[in-house]
Amino acid sequence: MLKPPYTCYDQLYVYNFDRTDLGEINDPDLIGTWIEDETAILFFHKEKKILIEEIRKRSEAIIIYEANLNYQDWEAGLNITTFSIPPLVVAPLWEVAQLQLQEGEIGIHLDPSVIFGSGFHPTTRLCLQVISDMVTSNSTAVQSMVDLGTGTGLLSIGAAKLGVQTIRCYDNNPFACAVADKNVKLNNCEQQILVSEADLRANLPDTNVDLVVANLYKGLLLEFFENPDFWKAKYYIISGFTPSMEGELLAALPMDQLKLLERRKSETWRLWLLAKK
Ligand SMILES: C[S@@+](CC[C@H](N)C(=O)[O-])C[C@H]1O[C@@H](n2cnc3c(N)ncnc32)[C@H](O)[C@@H]1O
């Protein structure tokens, strides 16, 4: 996450250790730590040879890999900048000072950090667009929402800014939860959004809400589709898959309970909007 004196991301220094118990790391240049598959991936603004050597000695951890890349490369070669999905205008923190909203526009201030959900992936945009379309066309259709795999929290914040009152969002990456929490606070959405760390594979949250948003990956979506407890909401936005995965996912849907309201696409990505019959 961005902490003073940093106001943007430039170079990323990435160190992946083979274990997670590395002790406390208080370094002003630390962006954050991902925990993935029982390993820890540390992101810094600066090269950290001495600190990394200290951590390695005290924890007896092994470095699996290290890398130095620029932020644009981390974000798939894209320059993360302000974009609009009307009426929402999403600005990364380094562009907030220049943000000039027109009448009717709603600003979102985002620290995208190194977490999925900067808004530049086609699936994030598709989801935000459908949330916006649903909520603006019928302001009472969605009053409660669950966001499965929230990343930066952008989809939840967008929904909250459009008026969705009660939102629960989940991620199994503690760093994603910290970033989502920060973004929720930056946008004054604490009253509407609760961020929780959870492994959705092990614990499916209560889906008894108006809208479930799941921008995930095929394996997890298939697990959800087979779980009757997943199908308690009124509407579902499902994304994170490509045309080659569509057949298998479609076959796993309990279509006796569902209507496929819309299929959208962007580049090689697909989204479905489903409703319970
Ligand atoms: C494709 S990203 C979507 C992020 C954001 N919702 C968006 O649309 O931009 C999927 C997110 O799901 C999280 N995730 C993956 N597997 C998960 C699991 N088993 N439990 C909880 N979250 C998970 C990842 O950490 C990641 O942040």
Ligand as a Chemical Component Dictionary entry (heavy atoms), coordinates in Angstrom:
data_LIG
# 
_chem_comp.id                   LIG 
_chem_comp.type                 NON-POLYMER 
_chem_comp.pdbx_formal_charge   0 
_chem_comp.three_letter_code    LIG 
# 
loop_
_chem_comp_atom.comp_id 
_chem_comp_atom.atom_id 
_chem_comp_atom.alt_atom_id 
_chem_comp_atom.type_symbol 
_chem_comp_atom.charge 
_chem_comp_atom.model_Cartn_x 
_chem_comp_atom.model_Cartn_y 
_chem_comp_atom.model_Cartn_z 
_chem_comp_atom.pdbx_ordinal 
LIG C1  C1  C 0  -9.767  -12.157 -10.437 1  
LIG S1  S1  S 1  -9.468  -11.407 -8.896  2  
LIG C2  C2  C 0  -10.900 -10.328 -8.792  3  
LIG C3  C3  C 0  -10.671 -9.099  -7.958  4  
LIG C4  C4  C 0  -11.794 -8.082  -8.006  5  
LIG N1  N1  N 0  -13.030 -8.624  -7.501  6  
LIG C5  C5  C 0  -12.015 -7.590  -9.437  7  
LIG O1  O1  O 0  -13.047 -7.917  -10.027 8  
LIG O2  O2  O -1 -11.145 -6.903  -9.948  9  
LIG C6  C6  C 0  -9.882  -12.717 -7.794  10 
LIG C7  C7  C 0  -9.626  -12.445 -6.320  11 
LIG O3  O3  O 0  -10.074 -13.614 -5.610  12 
LIG C8  C8  C 0  -9.166  -13.913 -4.593  13 
LIG N2  N2  N 0  -9.264  -15.366 -4.351  14 
LIG C9  C9  C 0  -8.768  -16.372 -5.109  15 
LIG N3  N3  N 0  -9.029  -17.564 -4.547  16 
LIG C10 C10 C 0  -9.711  -17.305 -3.413  17 
LIG C11 C11 C 0  -10.234 -18.126 -2.376  18 
LIG N4  N4  N 0  -10.112 -19.459 -2.394  19 
LIG N5  N5  N 0  -10.863 -17.529 -1.339  20 
LIG C12 C12 C 0  -10.978 -16.169 -1.288  21 
LIG N6  N6  N 0  -10.499 -15.346 -2.238  22 
LIG C13 C13 C 0  -9.868  -15.907 -3.282  23 
LIG C14 C14 C 0  -7.810  -13.478 -5.113  24 
LIG O4  O4  O 0  -6.928  -13.203 -4.033  25 
LIG C15 C15 C 0  -8.173  -12.239 -5.935  26 
LIG O5  O5  O 0  -8.056  -11.062 -5.162  27 
# 
loop_
_chem_comp_bond.comp_id 
_chem_comp_bond.atom_id_1 
_chem_comp_bond.atom_id_2 
_chem_comp_bond.value_order 
_chem_comp_bond.pdbx_ordinal 
LIG C1  S1  SING 1  
LIG S1  C2  SING 2  
LIG S1  C6  SING 3  
LIG C2  C3  SING 4  
LIG C3  C4  SING 5  
LIG C4  N1  SING 6  
LIG C4  C5  SING 7  
LIG C5  O1  DOUB 8  
LIG C5  O2  SING 9  
LIG C6  C7  SING 10 
LIG C7  O3  SING 11 
LIG C7  C15 SING 12 
LIG O3  C8  SING 13 
LIG C8  N2  SING 14 
LIG C8  C14 SING 15 
LIG N2  C9  SING 16 
LIG N2  C13 SING 17 
LIG C9  N3  DOUB 18 
LIG N3  C10 SING 19 
LIG C10 C11 SING 20 
LIG C10 C13 DOUB 21 
LIG C11 N4  SING 22 
LIG C11 N5  DOUB 23 
LIG N5  C12 SING 24 
LIG C12 N6  DOUB 25 
LIG N6  C13 SING 26 
LIG C14 O4  SING 27 
LIG C14 C15 SING 28 
LIG C15 O5  SING 29 
# 
